[in-house]
Amino acid sequence: MAFSDNKGEGYATLICHARPVNNAEKKRNIWKFGYAAFIPNGPEGDDSVLIEFTRQRIEIMHFHMK
């Protein structure tokens, strides 16, 4: 999984194992009201998936120099 900033001055990369978690109770435990805008069927619906990441390594790079 990789993330970069809008200015292109850096990035972070997560090297990990990922697995889907098919557990409605876990989805309900982390559910927030605001998610409904993106996941209309809620934590019990089949329109979302919960993914568990087990990290191996994190890389962070920043290119901005003053």
PDBQT receptor file of N, H, CA, C and O in Angstrom, charges set to zero:
ATOM      1  N   MET A   1       0.854  -1.142   0.000  1.00  0.00    +0.000 N 
ATOM      2  CA  MET A   1       0.000   0.000   0.000  1.00  0.00    +0.000 C 
ATOM      3  C   MET A   1       0.913   1.220   0.000  1.00  0.00    +0.000 C 
ATOM      4  O   MET A   1       1.874   1.276   0.766  1.00  0.00    +0.000 OA
ATOM      5  N   ALA A   2       0.619   2.193  -0.852  1.00  0.00    +0.000 N 
ATOM      6  H   ALA A   2      -0.163   2.148  -1.474  1.00  0.00    +0.000 HD
ATOM      7  CA  ALA A   2       1.470   3.375  -0.945  1.00  0.00    +0.000 C 
ATOM      8  C   ALA A   2       0.624   4.641  -0.841  1.00  0.00    +0.000 C 
ATOM      9  O   ALA A   2      -0.524   4.685  -1.283  1.00  0.00    +0.000 OA
ATOM     10  N   PHE A   3       1.220   5.659  -0.250  1.00  0.00    +0.000 N 
ATOM     11  H   PHE A   3       2.153   5.624   0.109  1.00  0.00    +0.000 HD
ATOM     12  CA  PHE A   3       0.594   6.967  -0.102  1.00  0.00    +0.000 C 
ATOM     13  C   PHE A   3       1.609   8.007  -0.534  1.00  0.00    +0.000 C 
ATOM     14  O   PHE A   3       2.799   7.876  -0.249  1.00  0.00    +0.000 OA
ATOM     15  N   SER A   4       1.139   9.047  -1.224  1.00  0.00    +0.000 N 
ATOM     16  H   SER A   4       0.171   9.153  -1.455  1.00  0.00    +0.000 HD
ATOM     17  CA  SER A   4       2.040  10.144  -1.570  1.00  0.00    +0.000 C 
ATOM     18  C   SER A   4       1.326  11.456  -1.311  1.00  0.00    +0.000 C 
ATOM     19  O   SER A   4       0.096  11.512  -1.284  1.00  0.00    +0.000 OA
ATOM     20  N   ASP A   5       2.110  12.518  -1.119  1.00  0.00    +0.000 N 
ATOM     21  H   ASP A   5       3.109  12.473  -1.141  1.00  0.00    +0.000 HD
ATOM     22  CA  ASP A   5       1.491  13.820  -0.889  1.00  0.00    +0.000 C 
ATOM     23  C   ASP A   5       1.174  14.478  -2.230  1.00  0.00    +0.000 C 
ATOM     24  O   ASP A   5       1.703  14.074  -3.265  1.00  0.00    +0.000 OA
ATOM     25  N   ASN A   6       0.321  15.480  -2.208  1.00  0.00    +0.000 N 
ATOM     26  H   ASN A   6      -0.108  15.809  -1.367  1.00  0.00    +0.000 HD
ATOM     27  CA  ASN A   6      -0.112  16.141  -3.442  1.00  0.00    +0.000 C 
ATOM     28  C   ASN A   6       1.000  16.916  -4.126  1.00  0.00    +0.000 C 
ATOM     29  O   ASN A   6       0.958  17.110  -5.341  1.00  0.00    +0.000 OA
ATOM     30  N   LYS A   7       1.987  17.360  -3.373  1.00  0.00    +0.000 N 
ATOM     31  H   LYS A   7       2.021  17.202  -2.386  1.00  0.00    +0.000 HD
ATOM     32  CA  LYS A   7       3.080  18.140  -3.948  1.00  0.00    +0.000 C 
ATOM     33  C   LYS A   7       4.169  17.251  -4.539  1.00  0.00    +0.000 C 
ATOM     34  O   LYS A   7       5.058  17.755  -5.226  1.00  0.00    +0.000 OA
ATOM     35  N   GLY A   8       4.125  15.962  -4.295  1.00  0.00    +0.000 N 
ATOM     36  H   GLY A   8       3.403  15.552  -3.737  1.00  0.00    +0.000 HD
ATOM     37  CA  GLY A   8       5.136  15.055  -4.814  1.00  0.00    +0.000 C 
ATOM     38  C   GLY A   8       6.445  15.137  -4.055  1.00  0.00    +0.000 C 
ATOM     39  O   GLY A   8       7.497  14.782  -4.587  1.00  0.00    +0.000 OA
ATOM     40  N   GLU A   9       6.391  15.603  -2.816  1.00  0.00    +0.000 N 
ATOM     41  H   GLU A   9       5.537  15.891  -2.384  1.00  0.00    +0.000 HD
ATOM     42  CA  GLU A   9       7.621  15.768  -2.035  1.00  0.00    +0.000 C 
ATOM     43  C   GLU A   9       7.949  14.560  -1.158  1.00  0.00    +0.000 C 
ATOM     44  O   GLU A   9       8.955  14.564  -0.449  1.00  0.00    +0.000 OA
ATOM     45  N   GLY A  10       7.116  13.542  -1.203  1.00  0.00    +0.000 N 
ATOM     46  H   GLY A  10       6.299  13.539  -1.780  1.00  0.00    +0.000 HD
ATOM     47  CA  GLY A  10       7.411  12.377  -0.383  1.00  0.00    +0.000 C 
ATOM     48  C   GLY A  10       6.361  11.303  -0.526  1.00  0.00    +0.000 C 
ATOM     49  O   GLY A  10       5.339  11.480  -1.188  1.00  0.00    +0.000 OA
ATOM     50  N   TYR A  11       6.643  10.181   0.115  1.00  0.00    +0.000 N 
ATOM     51  H   TYR A  11       7.473  10.037   0.653  1.00  0.00    +0.000 HD
ATOM     52  CA  TYR A  11       5.695   9.074   0.082  1.00  0.00    +0.000 C 
ATOM     53  C   TYR A  11       5.915   8.172   1.291  1.00  0.00    +0.000 C 
ATOM     54  O   TYR A  11       6.940   8.240   1.969  1.00  0.00    +0.000 OA
ATOM     55  N   ALA A  12       4.939   7.344   1.533  1.00  0.00    +0.000 N 
ATOM     56  H   ALA A  12       4.106   7.289   0.983  1.00  0.00    +0.000 HD
ATOM     57  CA  ALA A  12       5.043   6.295   2.554  1.00  0.00    +0.000 C 
ATOM     58  C   ALA A  12       4.518   5.013   1.925  1.00  0.00    +0.000 C 
ATOM     59  O   ALA A  12       3.500   5.022   1.234  1.00  0.00    +0.000 OA
ATOM     60  N   THR A  13       5.210   3.930   2.164  1.00  0.00    +0.000 N 
ATOM     61  H   THR A  13       6.038   3.923   2.726  1.00  0.00    +0.000 HD
ATOM     62  CA  THR A  13       4.821   2.632   1.627  1.00  0.00    +0.000 C 
ATOM     63  C   THR A  13       4.730   1.635   2.765  1.00  0.00    +0.000 C 
ATOM     64  O   THR A  13       5.628   1.546   3.603  1.00  0.00    +0.000 OA
ATOM     65  N   LEU A  14       3.639   0.888   2.787  1.00  0.00    +0.000 N 
ATOM     66  H   LEU A  14       2.910   0.960   2.106  1.00  0.00    +0.000 HD
ATOM     67  CA  LEU A  14       3.433  -0.162   3.775  1.00  0.00    +0.000 C 
ATOM     68  C   LEU A  14       3.608  -1.499   3.068  1.00  0.00    +0.000 C 
ATOM     69  O   LEU A  14       2.820  -1.848   2.189  1.00  0.00    +0.000 OA
ATOM     70  N   ILE A  15       4.626  -2.239   3.444  1.00  0.00    +0.000 N 
ATOM     71  H   ILE A  15       5.266  -1.956   4.158  1.00  0.00    +0.000 HD
ATOM     72  CA  ILE A  15       4.843  -3.579   2.913  1.00  0.00    +0.000 C 
ATOM     73  C   ILE A  15       4.260  -4.531   3.952  1.00  0.00    +0.000 C 
ATOM     74  O   ILE A  15       4.689  -4.555   5.105  1.00  0.00    +0.000 OA
ATOM     75  N   CYS A  16       3.267  -5.320   3.517  1.00  0.00    +0.000 N 
ATOM     76  H   CYS A  16       2.918  -5.301   2.580  1.00  0.00    +0.000 HD
ATOM     77  CA  CYS A  16       2.531  -6.099   4.504  1.00  0.00    +0.000 C 
ATOM     78  C   CYS A  16       1.846  -7.304   3.860  1.00  0.00    +0.000 C 
ATOM     79  O   CYS A  16       1.839  -7.470   2.640  1.00  0.00    +0.000 OA
ATOM     80  N   HIS A  17       1.281  -8.119   4.713  1.00  0.00    +0.000 N 
ATOM     81  H   HIS A  17       1.286  -7.984   5.704  1.00  0.00    +0.000 HD
ATOM     82  CA  HIS A  17       0.343  -9.158   4.287  1.00  0.00    +0.000 C 
ATOM     83  C   HIS A  17      -1.047  -8.581   4.518  1.00  0.00    +0.000 C 
ATOM     84  O   HIS A  17      -1.286  -7.909   5.522  1.00  0.00    +0.000 OA
ATOM     85  N   ALA A  18      -1.949  -8.838   3.603  1.00  0.00    +0.000 N 
ATOM     86  H   ALA A  18      -1.755  -9.383   2.787  1.00  0.00    +0.000 HD
ATOM     87  CA  ALA A  18      -3.324  -8.360   3.742  1.00  0.00    +0.000 C 
ATOM     88  C   ALA A  18      -4.262  -9.537   3.564  1.00  0.00    +0.000 C 
ATOM     89  O   ALA A  18      -4.032 -10.422   2.739  1.00  0.00    +0.000 OA
ATOM     90  N   ARG A  19      -5.337  -9.529   4.366  1.00  0.00    +0.000 N 
ATOM     91  H   ARG A  19      -5.523  -8.810   5.036  1.00  0.00    +0.000 HD
ATOM     92  CA  ARG A  19      -6.338 -10.595   4.227  1.00  0.00    +0.000 C 
ATOM     93  C   ARG A  19      -7.711 -10.009   4.498  1.00  0.00    +0.000 C 
ATOM     94  O   ARG A  19      -7.862  -9.157   5.373  1.00  0.00    +0.000 OA
ATOM     95  N   PRO A  20      -8.719 -10.461   3.751  1.00  0.00    +0.000 N 
ATOM     96  CA  PRO A  20     -10.078 -10.000   4.020  1.00  0.00    +0.000 C 
ATOM     97  C   PRO A  20     -10.583 -10.626   5.324  1.00  0.00    +0.000 C 
ATOM     98  O   PRO A  20     -10.287 -11.782   5.628  1.00  0.00    +0.000 OA
ATOM     99  N   VAL A  21     -11.343  -9.849   6.077  1.00  0.00    +0.000 N 
ATOM    100  H   VAL A  21     -11.584  -8.910   5.830  1.00  0.00    +0.000 HD
ATOM    101  CA  VAL A  21     -11.940 -10.328   7.323  1.00  0.00    +0.000 C 
ATOM    102  C   VAL A  21     -13.447 -10.320   7.129  1.00  0.00    +0.000 C 
ATOM    103  O   VAL A  21     -14.056  -9.254   7.043  1.00  0.00    +0.000 OA
ATOM    104  N   ASN A  22     -14.041 -11.476   7.063  1.00  0.00    +0.000 N 
ATOM    105  H   ASN A  22     -13.546 -12.342   7.133  1.00  0.00    +0.000 HD
ATOM    106  CA  ASN A  22     -15.482 -11.598   6.845  1.00  0.00    +0.000 C 
ATOM    107  C   ASN A  22     -16.167 -11.786   8.197  1.00  0.00    +0.000 C 
ATOM    108  O   ASN A  22     -16.580 -12.890   8.551  1.00  0.00    +0.000 OA
ATOM    109  N   ASN A  23     -16.280 -10.682   8.946  1.00  0.00    +0.000 N 
ATOM    110  H   ASN A  23     -15.944  -9.785   8.658  1.00  0.00    +0.000 HD
ATOM    111  CA  ASN A  23     -16.823 -10.748  10.289  1.00  0.00    +0.000 C 
ATOM    112  C   ASN A  23     -17.649  -9.488  10.526  1.00  0.00    +0.000 C 
ATOM    113  O   ASN A  23     -17.098  -8.407  10.734  1.00  0.00    +0.000 OA
ATOM    114  N   ALA A  24     -18.975  -9.633  10.493  1.00  0.00    +0.000 N 
ATOM    115  H   ALA A  24     -19.422 -10.511  10.325  1.00  0.00    +0.000 HD
ATOM    116  CA  ALA A  24     -19.867  -8.477  10.636  1.00  0.00    +0.000 C 
ATOM    117  C   ALA A  24     -19.687  -7.795  11.990  1.00  0.00    +0.000 C 
ATOM    118  O   ALA A  24     -19.810  -6.573  12.075  1.00  0.00    +0.000 OA
ATOM    119  N   GLU A  25     -19.405  -8.538  13.031  1.00  0.00    +0.000 N 
ATOM    120  H   GLU A  25     -19.305  -9.531  12.962  1.00  0.00    +0.000 HD
ATOM    121  CA  GLU A  25     -19.225  -7.929  14.357  1.00  0.00    +0.000 C 
ATOM    122  C   GLU A  25     -18.018  -6.997  14.367  1.00  0.00    +0.000 C 
ATOM    123  O   GLU A  25     -18.088  -5.906  14.932  1.00  0.00    +0.000 OA
ATOM    124  N   LYS A  26     -16.920  -7.408  13.753  1.00  0.00    +0.000 N 
ATOM    125  H   LYS A  26     -16.863  -8.294  13.293  1.00  0.00    +0.000 HD
ATOM    126  CA  LYS A  26     -15.742  -6.533  13.686  1.00  0.00    +0.000 C 
ATOM    127  C   LYS A  26     -16.048  -5.284  12.875  1.00  0.00    +0.000 C 
ATOM    128  O   LYS A  26     -15.606  -4.191  13.231  1.00  0.00    +0.000 OA
ATOM    129  N   LYS A  27     -16.804  -5.435  11.782  1.00  0.00    +0.000 N 
ATOM    130  H   LYS A  27     -17.163  -6.323  11.494  1.00  0.00    +0.000 HD
ATOM    131  CA  LYS A  27     -17.188  -4.277  10.981  1.00  0.00    +0.000 C 
ATOM    132  C   LYS A  27     -18.064  -3.326  11.791  1.00  0.00    +0.000 C 
ATOM    133  O   LYS A  27     -17.892  -2.110  11.718  1.00  0.00    +0.000 OA
ATOM    134  N   ARG A  28     -19.001  -3.874  12.562  1.00  0.00    +0.000 N 
ATOM    135  H   ARG A  28     -19.140  -4.862  12.622  1.00  0.00    +0.000 HD
ATOM    136  CA  ARG A  28     -19.863  -3.026  13.405  1.00  0.00    +0.000 C 
ATOM    137  C   ARG A  28     -19.040  -2.290  14.461  1.00  0.00    +0.000 C 
ATOM    138  O   ARG A  28     -19.335  -1.136  14.773  1.00  0.00    +0.000 OA
ATOM    139  N   ASN A  29     -18.021  -2.932  15.013  1.00  0.00    +0.000 N 
ATOM    140  H   ASN A  29     -17.781  -3.869  14.760  1.00  0.00    +0.000 HD
ATOM    141  CA  ASN A  29     -17.206  -2.321  16.071  1.00  0.00    +0.000 C 
ATOM    142  C   ASN A  29     -16.441  -1.089  15.592  1.00  0.00    +0.000 C 
ATOM    143  O   ASN A  29     -16.166  -0.188  16.385  1.00  0.00    +0.000 OA
ATOM    144  N   ILE A  30     -16.101  -1.040  14.323  1.00  0.00    +0.000 N 
ATOM    145  H   ILE A  30     -16.324  -1.772  13.679  1.00  0.00    +0.000 HD
ATOM    146  CA  ILE A  30     -15.330   0.109  13.823  1.00  0.00    +0.000 C 
ATOM    147  C   ILE A  30     -16.195   1.079  13.010  1.00  0.00    +0.000 C 
ATOM    148  O   ILE A  30     -15.700   2.100  12.531  1.00  0.00    +0.000 OA
ATOM    149  N   TRP A  31     -17.483   0.762  12.855  1.00  0.00    +0.000 N 
ATOM    150  H   TRP A  31     -17.885  -0.066  13.244  1.00  0.00    +0.000 HD
ATOM    151  CA  TRP A  31     -18.382   1.572  12.033  1.00  0.00    +0.000 C 
ATOM    152  C   TRP A  31     -18.558   2.978  12.597  1.00  0.00    +0.000 C 
ATOM    153  O   TRP A  31     -18.700   3.163  13.806  1.00  0.00    +0.000 OA
ATOM    154  N   LYS A  32     -18.545   3.961  11.706  1.00  0.00    +0.000 N 
ATOM    155  H   LYS A  32     -18.429   3.811  10.724  1.00  0.00    +0.000 HD
ATOM    156  CA  LYS A  32     -18.825   5.352  12.058  1.00  0.00    +0.000 C 
ATOM    157  C   LYS A  32     -19.932   5.861  11.141  1.00  0.00    +0.000 C 
ATOM    158  O   LYS A  32     -20.026   5.456   9.982  1.00  0.00    +0.000 OA
ATOM    159  N   PHE A  33     -20.758   6.743  11.662  1.00  0.00    +0.000 N 
ATOM    160  H   PHE A  33     -20.682   7.072  12.603  1.00  0.00    +0.000 HD
ATOM    161  CA  PHE A  33     -21.919   7.259  10.933  1.00  0.00    +0.000 C 
ATOM    162  C   PHE A  33     -21.535   7.799   9.549  1.00  0.00    +0.000 C 
ATOM    163  O   PHE A  33     -22.256   7.581   8.575  1.00  0.00    +0.000 OA
ATOM    164  N   GLY A  34     -20.415   8.493   9.467  1.00  0.00    +0.000 N 
ATOM    165  H   GLY A  34     -19.830   8.670  10.258  1.00  0.00    +0.000 HD
ATOM    166  CA  GLY A  34     -19.988   9.103   8.214  1.00  0.00    +0.000 C 
ATOM    167  C   GLY A  34     -19.685   8.109   7.106  1.00  0.00    +0.000 C 
ATOM    168  O   GLY A  34     -19.676   8.484   5.933  1.00  0.00    +0.000 OA
ATOM    169  N   TYR A  35     -19.439   6.857   7.447  1.00  0.00    +0.000 N 
ATOM    170  H   TYR A  35     -19.447   6.553   8.399  1.00  0.00    +0.000 HD
ATOM    171  CA  TYR A  35     -19.158   5.845   6.426  1.00  0.00    +0.000 C 
ATOM    172  C   TYR A  35     -20.365   5.578   5.529  1.00  0.00    +0.000 C 
ATOM    173  O   TYR A  35     -20.212   5.112   4.400  1.00  0.00    +0.000 OA
ATOM    174  N   ALA A  36     -21.565   5.874   6.034  1.00  0.00    +0.000 N 
ATOM    175  H   ALA A  36     -21.689   6.253   6.952  1.00  0.00    +0.000 HD
ATOM    176  CA  ALA A  36     -22.787   5.578   5.283  1.00  0.00    +0.000 C 
ATOM    177  C   ALA A  36     -22.823   6.283   3.930  1.00  0.00    +0.000 C 
ATOM    178  O   ALA A  36     -23.474   5.795   3.007  1.00  0.00    +0.000 OA
ATOM    179  N   ALA A  37     -22.146   7.407   3.793  1.00  0.00    +0.000 N 
ATOM    180  H   ALA A  37     -21.618   7.804   4.544  1.00  0.00    +0.000 HD
ATOM    181  CA  ALA A  37     -22.094   8.112   2.517  1.00  0.00    +0.000 C 
ATOM    182  C   ALA A  37     -21.376   7.281   1.453  1.00  0.00    +0.000 C 
ATOM    183  O   ALA A  37     -21.653   7.424   0.262  1.00  0.00    +0.000 OA
ATOM    184  N   PHE A  38     -20.457   6.414   1.880  1.00  0.00    +0.000 N 
ATOM    185  H   PHE A  38     -20.232   6.298   2.847  1.00  0.00    +0.000 HD
ATOM    186  CA  PHE A  38     -19.665   5.605   0.957  1.00  0.00    +0.000 C 
ATOM    187  C   PHE A  38     -20.077   4.134   0.974  1.00  0.00    +0.000 C 
ATOM    188  O   PHE A  38     -19.871   3.415  -0.005  1.00  0.00    +0.000 OA
ATOM    189  N   ILE A  39     -20.654   3.694   2.079  1.00  0.00    +0.000 N 
ATOM    190  H   ILE A  39     -20.821   4.277   2.874  1.00  0.00    +0.000 HD
ATOM    191  CA  ILE A  39     -21.047   2.293   2.240  1.00  0.00    +0.000 C 
ATOM    192  C   ILE A  39     -22.508   2.282   2.681  1.00  0.00    +0.000 C 
ATOM    193  O   ILE A  39     -22.797   2.096   3.863  1.00  0.00    +0.000 OA
ATOM    194  N   PRO A  40     -23.435   2.482   1.734  1.00  0.00    +0.000 N 
ATOM    195  CA  PRO A  40     -24.833   2.683   2.099  1.00  0.00    +0.000 C 
ATOM    196  C   PRO A  40     -25.507   1.497   2.788  1.00  0.00    +0.000 C 
ATOM    197  O   PRO A  40     -26.489   1.695   3.504  1.00  0.00    +0.000 OA
ATOM    198  N   ASN A  41     -25.024   0.292   2.598  1.00  0.00    +0.000 N 
ATOM    199  H   ASN A  41     -24.227   0.131   2.016  1.00  0.00    +0.000 HD
ATOM    200  CA  ASN A  41     -25.652  -0.872   3.219  1.00  0.00    +0.000 C 
ATOM    201  C   ASN A  41     -25.131  -1.168   4.622  1.00  0.00    +0.000 C 
ATOM    202  O   ASN A  41     -25.513  -2.167   5.231  1.00  0.00    +0.000 OA
ATOM    203  N   GLY A  42     -24.267  -0.308   5.129  1.00  0.00    +0.000 N 
ATOM    204  H   GLY A  42     -23.957   0.504   4.634  1.00  0.00    +0.000 HD
ATOM    205  CA  GLY A  42     -23.788  -0.442   6.500  1.00  0.00    +0.000 C 
ATOM    206  C   GLY A  42     -22.832  -1.601   6.703  1.00  0.00    +0.000 C 
ATOM    207  O   GLY A  42     -22.435  -2.265   5.746  1.00  0.00    +0.000 OA
ATOM    208  N   PRO A  43     -22.463  -1.840   7.951  1.00  0.00    +0.000 N 
ATOM    209  CA  PRO A  43     -21.473  -2.878   8.242  1.00  0.00    +0.000 C 
ATOM    210  C   PRO A  43     -21.967  -4.294   7.937  1.00  0.00    +0.000 C 
ATOM    211  O   PRO A  43     -21.154  -5.202   7.765  1.00  0.00    +0.000 OA
ATOM    212  N   GLU A  44     -23.284  -4.497   7.868  1.00  0.00    +0.000 N 
ATOM    213  H   GLU A  44     -23.945  -3.759   8.008  1.00  0.00    +0.000 HD
ATOM    214  CA  GLU A  44     -23.807  -5.828   7.560  1.00  0.00    +0.000 C 
ATOM    215  C   GLU A  44     -23.926  -6.081   6.060  1.00  0.00    +0.000 C 
ATOM    216  O   GLU A  44     -24.131  -7.217   5.633  1.00  0.00    +0.000 OA
ATOM    217  N   GLY A  45     -23.796  -5.019   5.261  1.00  0.00    +0.000 N 
ATOM    218  H   GLY A  45     -23.629  -4.096   5.609  1.00  0.00    +0.000 HD
ATOM    219  CA  GLY A  45     -23.967  -5.144   3.813  1.00  0.00    +0.000 C 
ATOM    220  C   GLY A  45     -22.798  -5.856   3.154  1.00  0.00    +0.000 C 
ATOM    221  O   GLY A  45     -21.743  -6.057   3.755  1.00  0.00    +0.000 OA
ATOM    222  N   ASP A  46     -23.020  -6.231   1.899  1.00  0.00    +0.000 N 
ATOM    223  H   ASP A  46     -23.877  -6.068   1.411  1.00  0.00    +0.000 HD
ATOM    224  CA  ASP A  46     -21.957  -6.898   1.148  1.00  0.00    +0.000 C 
ATOM    225  C   ASP A  46     -21.267  -5.941   0.170  1.00  0.00    +0.000 C 
ATOM    226  O   ASP A  46     -20.580  -6.382  -0.751  1.00  0.00    +0.000 OA
ATOM    227  N   ASP A  47     -21.452  -4.630   0.373  1.00  0.00    +0.000 N 
ATOM    228  H   ASP A  47     -22.010  -4.272   1.122  1.00  0.00    +0.000 HD
ATOM    229  CA  ASP A  47     -20.844  -3.639  -0.508  1.00  0.00    +0.000 C 
ATOM    230  C   ASP A  47     -19.538  -3.083   0.051  1.00  0.00    +0.000 C 
ATOM    231  O   ASP A  47     -19.046  -2.056  -0.418  1.00  0.00    +0.000 OA
ATOM    232  N   SER A  48     -18.982  -3.754   1.044  1.00  0.00    +0.000 N 
ATOM    233  H   SER A  48     -19.381  -4.588   1.425  1.00  0.00    +0.000 HD
ATOM    234  CA  SER A  48     -17.687  -3.348   1.603  1.00  0.00    +0.000 C 
ATOM    235  C   SER A  48     -16.962  -4.584   2.109  1.00  0.00    +0.000 C 
ATOM    236  O   SER A  48     -17.560  -5.640   2.320  1.00  0.00    +0.000 OA
ATOM    237  N   VAL A  49     -15.667  -4.425   2.297  1.00  0.00    +0.000 N 
ATOM    238  H   VAL A  49     -15.181  -3.568   2.125  1.00  0.00    +0.000 HD
ATOM    239  CA  VAL A  49     -14.867  -5.513   2.836  1.00  0.00    +0.000 C 
ATOM    240  C   VAL A  49     -13.903  -4.919   3.862  1.00  0.00    +0.000 C 
ATOM    241  O   VAL A  49     -13.358  -3.834   3.659  1.00  0.00    +0.000 OA
ATOM    242  N   LEU A  50     -13.705  -5.622   4.935  1.00  0.00    +0.000 N 
ATOM    243  H   LEU A  50     -14.148  -6.503   5.100  1.00  0.00    +0.000 HD
ATOM    244  CA  LEU A  50     -12.745  -5.232   5.954  1.00  0.00    +0.000 C 
ATOM    245  C   LEU A  50     -11.449  -5.971   5.655  1.00  0.00    +0.000 C 
ATOM    246  O   LEU A  50     -11.453  -7.189   5.479  1.00  0.00    +0.000 OA
ATOM    247  N   ILE A  51     -10.343  -5.238   5.597  1.00  0.00    +0.000 N 
ATOM    248  H   ILE A  51     -10.340  -4.249   5.739  1.00  0.00    +0.000 HD
ATOM    249  CA  ILE A  51      -9.056  -5.847   5.279  1.00  0.00    +0.000 C 
ATOM    250  C   ILE A  51      -8.119  -5.660   6.464  1.00  0.00    +0.000 C 
ATOM    251  O   ILE A  51      -7.948  -4.550   6.968  1.00  0.00    +0.000 OA
ATOM    252  N   GLU A  52      -7.524  -6.746   6.892  1.00  0.00    +0.000 N 
ATOM    253  H   GLU A  52      -7.663  -7.647   6.482  1.00  0.00    +0.000 HD
ATOM    254  CA  GLU A  52      -6.560  -6.706   7.989  1.00  0.00    +0.000 C 
ATOM    255  C   GLU A  52      -5.150  -6.704   7.397  1.00  0.00    +0.000 C 
ATOM    256  O   GLU A  52      -4.803  -7.568   6.592  1.00  0.00    +0.000 OA
ATOM    257  N   PHE A  53      -4.346  -5.726   7.805  1.00  0.00    +0.000 N 
ATOM    258  H   PHE A  53      -4.628  -5.024   8.459  1.00  0.00    +0.000 HD
ATOM    259  CA  PHE A  53      -2.969  -5.617   7.342  1.00  0.00    +0.000 C 
ATOM    260  C   PHE A  53      -2.022  -6.028   8.459  1.00  0.00    +0.000 C 
ATOM    261  O   PHE A  53      -2.136  -5.539   9.584  1.00  0.00    +0.000 OA
ATOM    262  N   THR A  54      -1.104  -6.909   8.160  1.00  0.00    +0.000 N 
ATOM    263  H   THR A  54      -1.012  -7.306   7.247  1.00  0.00    +0.000 HD
ATOM    264  CA  THR A  54      -0.053  -7.294   9.097  1.00  0.00    +0.000 C 
ATOM    265  C   THR A  54       1.251  -6.765   8.516  1.00  0.00    +0.000 C 
ATOM    266  O   THR A  54       1.769  -7.296   7.533  1.00  0.00    +0.000 OA
ATOM    267  N   ARG A  55       1.769  -5.717   9.132  1.00  0.00    +0.000 N 
ATOM    268  H   ARG A  55       1.348  -5.286   9.930  1.00  0.00    +0.000 HD
ATOM    269  CA  ARG A  55       2.926  -5.030   8.538  1.00  0.00    +0.000 C 
ATOM    270  C   ARG A  55       4.194  -5.872   8.634  1.00  0.00    +0.000 C 
ATOM    271  O   ARG A  55       4.402  -6.639   9.574  1.00  0.00    +0.000 OA
ATOM    272  N   GLN A  56       5.024  -5.692   7.621  1.00  0.00    +0.000 N 
ATOM    273  H   GLN A  56       4.856  -5.069   6.857  1.00  0.00    +0.000 HD
ATOM    274  CA  GLN A  56       6.365  -6.247   7.614  1.00  0.00    +0.000 C 
ATOM    275  C   GLN A  56       7.390  -5.122   7.670  1.00  0.00    +0.000 C 
ATOM    276  O   GLN A  56       8.401  -5.200   8.369  1.00  0.00    +0.000 OA
ATOM    277  N   ARG A  57       7.088  -4.055   6.893  1.00  0.00    +0.000 N 
ATOM    278  H   ARG A  57       6.267  -3.992   6.325  1.00  0.00    +0.000 HD
ATOM    279  CA  ARG A  57       8.024  -2.940   6.837  1.00  0.00    +0.000 C 
ATOM    280  C   ARG A  57       7.283  -1.694   6.393  1.00  0.00    +0.000 C 
ATOM    281  O   ARG A  57       6.324  -1.776   5.625  1.00  0.00    +0.000 OA
ATOM    282  N   ILE A  58       7.718  -0.555   6.865  1.00  0.00    +0.000 N 
ATOM    283  H   ILE A  58       8.497  -0.488   7.489  1.00  0.00    +0.000 HD
ATOM    284  CA  ILE A  58       7.182   0.734   6.440  1.00  0.00    +0.000 C 
ATOM    285  C   ILE A  58       8.337   1.568   5.904  1.00  0.00    +0.000 C 
ATOM    286  O   ILE A  58       9.369   1.692   6.563  1.00  0.00    +0.000 OA
ATOM    287  N   GLU A  59       8.173   2.139   4.718  1.00  0.00    +0.000 N 
ATOM    288  H   GLU A  59       7.335   2.037   4.183  1.00  0.00    +0.000 HD
ATOM    289  CA  GLU A  59       9.181   3.017   4.127  1.00  0.00    +0.000 C 
ATOM    290  C   GLU A  59       8.604   4.419   4.043  1.00  0.00    +0.000 C 
ATOM    291  O   GLU A  59       7.482   4.610   3.573  1.00  0.00    +0.000 OA
ATOM    292  N   ILE A  60       9.369   5.396   4.497  1.00  0.00    +0.000 N 
ATOM    293  H   ILE A  60      10.280   5.241   4.879  1.00  0.00    +0.000 HD
ATOM    294  CA  ILE A  60       8.939   6.790   4.441  1.00  0.00    +0.000 C 
ATOM    295  C   ILE A  60      10.050   7.599   3.772  1.00  0.00    +0.000 C 
ATOM    296  O   ILE A  60      11.217   7.495   4.147  1.00  0.00    +0.000 OA
ATOM    297  N   MET A  61       9.678   8.399   2.785  1.00  0.00    +0.000 N 
ATOM    298  H   MET A  61       8.729   8.483   2.480  1.00  0.00    +0.000 HD
ATOM    299  CA  MET A  61      10.660   9.224   2.086  1.00  0.00    +0.000 C 
ATOM    300  C   MET A  61      10.122  10.636   1.990  1.00  0.00    +0.000 C 
ATOM    301  O   MET A  61       8.940  10.843   1.715  1.00  0.00    +0.000 OA
ATOM    302  N   HIS A  62      10.992  11.607   2.218  1.00  0.00    +0.000 N 
ATOM    303  H   HIS A  62      11.952  11.439   2.442  1.00  0.00    +0.000 HD
ATOM    304  CA  HIS A  62      10.620  13.014   2.098  1.00  0.00    +0.000 C 
ATOM    305  C   HIS A  62      11.698  13.705   1.275  1.00  0.00    +0.000 C 
ATOM    306  O   HIS A  62      12.876  13.657   1.629  1.00  0.00    +0.000 OA
ATOM    307  N   PHE A  63      11.299  14.353   0.171  1.00  0.00    +0.000 N 
ATOM    308  H   PHE A  63      10.341  14.392  -0.116  1.00  0.00    +0.000 HD
ATOM    309  CA  PHE A  63      12.249  14.951  -0.763  1.00  0.00    +0.000 C 
ATOM    310  C   PHE A  63      12.420  16.459  -0.599  1.00  0.00    +0.000 C 
ATOM    311  O   PHE A  63      13.319  17.046  -1.201  1.00  0.00    +0.000 OA
ATOM    312  N   HIS A  64      11.576  17.085   0.201  1.00  0.00    +0.000 N 
ATOM    313  H   HIS A  64      10.846  16.607   0.689  1.00  0.00    +0.000 HD
ATOM    314  CA  HIS A  64      11.608  18.534   0.330  1.00  0.00    +0.000 C 
ATOM    315  C   HIS A  64      12.899  18.988   0.995  1.00  0.00    +0.000 C 
ATOM    316  O   HIS A  64      13.271  18.497   2.061  1.00  0.00    +0.000 OA
ATOM    317  N   MET A  65      13.572  19.929   0.353  1.00  0.00    +0.000 N 
ATOM    318  H   MET A  65      13.269  20.328  -0.513  1.00  0.00    +0.000 HD
ATOM    319  CA  MET A  65      14.807  20.465   0.917  1.00  0.00    +0.000 C 
ATOM    320  C   MET A  65      14.682  21.978   1.001  1.00  0.00    +0.000 C 
ATOM    321  O   MET A  65      14.165  22.609   0.079  1.00  0.00    +0.000 OA
ATOM    322  N   LYS A  66      15.135  22.552   2.068  1.00  0.00    +0.000 N 
ATOM    323  H   LYS A  66      15.555  22.040   2.817  1.00  0.00    +0.000 HD
ATOM    324  CA  LYS A  66      15.070  24.005   2.247  1.00  0.00    +0.000 C 
ATOM    325  C   LYS A  66      16.386  24.641   1.917  1.00  0.00    +0.000 C 
ATOM    326  O   LYS A  66      16.522  25.861   2.009  1.00  0.00    +0.000 OA
TER     327      LYS A  66
